């Protein structure tokens, strides 16, 4: 990790998002959500054909495989990003499916922070409640705001040119590390969670994941890197809260 990297998920959760007397079990950033629900495509749309294999949409798996081979930047251009989070369930309308629509748009990179604690599974996004006065529709006012914006931009460029401090991403030498504001997207209380475990998905790649199961049989699979038993064992300990 370098000074230009954003704060880690657990650090953000522990010092900014956990409630008093709430034990943090683990936290993770996720960017790309897909669905694995009978009758739905990976995008969440109703399935038009019977094509399905190993509990995951064949087309989605094929596309993800192509993306991994090309590295997302093949000769035909950037491919679709592979998912790192799967929403699963027995049928459309299950609890996880209903929640998924409000968490992120499927297939589109959208950074979300998932936090599992002793009392809940919570999802956060960058940005707080919208604030500010409504914009005046007057052309004169709009022109004035535009002119002020140009002046401010000019001042900012001048200040940047004369500032010799080192910059590490969003962080500046001699100033506190910047931390974005986070707001809650949704959360699942402990009584709605049936279990949390490290499992293998059972699809054609048999990928390991952290599976959070809800009471109705639906849930979320947080896909993990393959081939690291020590890491999987450590995650299992974190999940159990026995560390």
Beta strands, then each sheet from edge to edge (+ up, - down):
strand 1: 24-30
strand 2: 33-37
strand 3: 85-89
strand 4: 112-117
strand 5: 120-126
strand 6: 167-168
strand 7: 171-172
strand 8: 182-189
strand 9: 193-200
strand 10: 208-214
strand 11: 219-223
sheet 1: 1+ 4- 5+ 8-
sheet 2: 2+ 3+ 11- 10+ 9-
sheet 3: 6+ 7-
end
